[in-house]
Amino acid sequence: MSNEVLPSFPGLSPSVKWTPVHNTIVRESATRLETRTTYEAYPVWQIALKYELLRAGRQHELQDIAGFFMRHGGRRDDFLFEDERDFQTADSVFGVGDGVTRTFRLWREWGGSTAPISAVKSLLMLSVGGTEITAGYVLDANAGKIAFDAAPADGAVLRWGGEYYWRVRFANDDVEFEKFMHQWWQNGKLELRTVKTK
């Protein structure tokens, strides 16, 4: 597991396609009655990046992307990705105290759905029972977890605000780069897949 962040380049944004993928089991009886079951609370996302232009000269964009892919061994290692459409929250509920539990995973709310945070880029606000706190906890940024010094009171709603990363891996063990002019390259598709962690 790597905490390296997929490089981004100032002034050079790839086109991005996002596909949420659920894993639903559908069973149909002889009379066509269905039962549907899922074992997951949130989907895995497939992400396809397309770089129309990667420069190979002094800017090193081609080398940076290709080198990153090779360092992570294709699908072998996961890493962090900053998603420009879903990277921050202002006031997400991530738990309710029970008077015993001290460690909580951070979650974010987005479009009426929730998902756990893979890694925290910056913690801007943390509140327990409606009171904002600045001490009395330890943030494990690489795991997206908060450990309180003392367990929050029973019924205390826990909220946070900040920026976060998604933990992803490459979807394939190969990637293609095409040269179309001197020191100018393109990548038709760089596919990523979000990784669920404990």
C-alpha positions in Angstrom: 0.0 0.0 0.0 1.5 3.3 -1.1 0.6 6.8 0.0 2.0 8.3 -3.2 -0.5 10.5 -5.0 -1.1 10.1 -8.7 0.6 13.1 -10.3 -1.4 16.0 -11.7 0.0 18.7 -14.0 -0.8 22.5 -13.8 -2.8 23.5 -16.8 -3.2 19.9 -18.0 -6.4 18.2 -17.0 -7.2 14.7 -18.3 -10.8 14.0 -19.5 -12.3 11.7 -16.8 -15.1 9.1 -16.9 -16.5 7.7 -13.7 -18.5 4.5 -13.4 -20.0 3.3 -10.1 -20.2 -0.5 -10.0 -22.4 -2.4 -7.6 -22.2 -6.2 -7.0 -25.9 -7.3 -6.8 -26.9 -10.9 -6.8 -30.3 -11.5 -8.5 -32.1 -14.8 -8.1 -35.2 -15.5 -10.2 -37.8 -18.2 -9.5 -39.6 -20.2 -12.1 -42.5 -17.7 -11.8 -40.1 -14.8 -12.4 -40.3 -13.5 -8.9 -36.9 -11.9 -8.0 -34.9 -11.6 -4.9 -32.0 -9.2 -4.9 -29.1 -9.1 -2.5 -26.0 -7.1 -2.1 -23.2 -7.5 0.4 -21.8 -4.0 0.1 -22.9 -0.6 1.4 -21.3 1.5 -1.4 -20.0 0.8 -4.9 -16.5 0.5 -6.3 -15.8 3.2 -8.9 -14.0 2.6 -12.2 -12.2 5.7 -13.4 -10.9 6.3 -16.9 -8.5 9.1 -17.5 -7.6 10.2 -21.0 -4.5 12.4 -21.6 -4.7 14.2 -25.0 -1.2 15.7 -24.5 1.8 14.5 -22.5 5.0 16.3 -23.1 8.3 14.3 -23.0 10.7 17.2 -23.1 11.5 19.5 -20.2 8.0 19.1 -18.6 8.5 15.3 -18.1 4.7 14.6 -18.0 5.1 11.4 -20.0 8.0 10.2 -17.8 6.0 11.1 -14.6 2.9 9.1 -15.6 4.8 6.2 -17.1 7.2 6.1 -14.2 4.4 6.1 -11.7 2.7 3.2 -13.5 5.9 1.2 -13.5 6.8 1.9 -9.9 3.4 0.6 -8.8 3.7 -2.5 -11.0 0.4 -2.1 -12.8 -2.4 -3.6 -10.6 0.1 -4.8 -7.9 0.1 -1.7 -5.6 -2.6 0.8 -4.7 -2.0 4.5 -4.3 -3.9 7.8 -3.7 -6.0 9.8 -6.2 -7.4 13.3 -5.8 -10.7 13.4 -7.6 -11.6 16.9 -8.8 -15.4 16.2 -8.5 -15.3 14.5 -5.1 -12.5 15.6 -2.8 -13.9 17.7 0.0 -16.7 17.8 2.6 -17.8 20.7 4.8 -20.0 18.9 7.4 -20.3 15.1 7.1 -21.5 12.8 9.9 -19.1 10.0 10.4 -20.5 8.4 13.6 -22.5 8.6 16.8 -20.8 8.1 20.1 -21.8 5.1 22.4 -19.6 6.1 25.4 -17.2 3.2 24.7 -15.9 3.4 21.1 -12.9 5.7 20.7 -11.8 5.1 17.0 -14.0 6.0 14.1 -13.6 5.8 10.3 -14.3 9.1 8.5 -17.1 9.1 6.0 -18.2 11.6 3.4 -21.7 12.4 2.2 -22.1 13.1 -1.6 -25.4 13.3 -3.5 -27.3 11.5 -0.8 -24.9 8.6 -0.6 -22.0 7.9 1.8 -18.6 6.2 1.6 -15.7 5.9 3.9 -12.6 8.1 3.3 -9.4 6.4 2.2 -7.0 9.1 3.3 -7.3 12.6 4.6 -5.5 15.5 2.9 -6.5 18.1 5.4 -8.8 18.2 8.4 -10.5 21.6 8.7 -13.3 20.9 11.2 -14.1 18.3 13.8 -17.1 18.4 16.1 -18.5 16.2 18.8 -22.2 16.7 19.9 -22.3 20.0 18.1 -19.1 21.4 19.7 -16.1 22.0 17.5 -12.9 20.6 19.0 -9.2 21.2 18.2 -7.6 18.7 20.6 -8.2 15.4 22.3 -7.9 13.2 19.3 -5.3 11.7 16.9 -5.8 11.7 13.2 -4.5 8.7 11.2 -4.5 10.5 7.8 -3.3 7.5 5.8 -6.2 5.3 7.1 -8.9 8.0 7.3 -9.5 7.4 11.0 -9.9 9.5 14.1 -9.0 8.1 17.6 -10.4 10.2 20.4 -8.5 10.4 23.8 -11.8 9.7 25.5 -14.8 7.9 24.0 -17.5 10.4 22.8 -20.6 10.4 24.9 -23.5 8.1 24.1 -25.6 9.8 21.3 -23.0 12.5 20.5 -23.1 13.1 16.7 -19.6 13.2 15.2 -19.0 15.6 12.2 -16.0 16.6 10.2 -15.0 18.8 7.3 -11.9 18.7 5.1 -10.3 17.3 2.0 -9.6 13.7 1.2 -8.1 11.3 -1.4 -9.4 8.0 -2.9 -7.4 4.8 -2.6 -7.1 3.3 -6.1 -5.1 0.9 -8.1 -4.5 0.6 -11.8 -7.2 -1.6 -13.5 -4.7 -3.2 -15.9 -1.1 -4.4 -16.0 -0.5 -2.5 -19.2 -0.8 1.0 -20.5 -0.3 2.5 -23.9 1.3 5.8 -24.9 1.3 7.0 -28.5 3.7 9.6 -30.0 2.0 12.0 -32.4 4.6 14.8 -32.7 8.2 15.4 -31.6 8.2 15.0 -27.8 4.3 15.1 -27.7 2.5 11.9 -26.7 -1.0 10.9 -25.7 -2.6 8.2 -23.6 -5.9 6.9 -24.9 -7.0 5.6 -21.5 -5.5 5.1 -18.1 -7.9 3.1 -16.0 -8.2 3.1 -12.2 -10.4 1.3 -9.8 -11.2 2.3 -6.2 -10.0 0.0 -3.5 -12.0 -0.8 -0.4 -10.0 -0.8 2.9 -10.8 -1.8 6.4 
